[in-house]
Amino acid sequence: MADQESQRWGAVQSYSSYEDLLADDEVEAVYVPLRNDKHVEWTMRALDAGKHVLCEKPLALRSQDVLTIEERAESVGRFVLTNRGTVVR
């Protein structure tokens, strides 16, 4: 399905999983548009893979998770933004 959609939209690259996307060293930043309860998990996974992150709001459902994301972003030298423009780093 990813290959069909990439052809449909003229994308240069497609991935069969989020893991494959995060493993690609050519990808510098990712967008996390998943359900709210998945934002923290996939933001952290992207940071651990060395990616900058643009995440739909809310970034997290608990304030402690926001602090955890902030700490991780600082430790790996990456930015985390929400679609409201908030920068965490």
Order of alpha helices (4+ residues) and beta strands (2+ residues): alpha-alpha-beta-alpha-beta-alpha-beta-beta
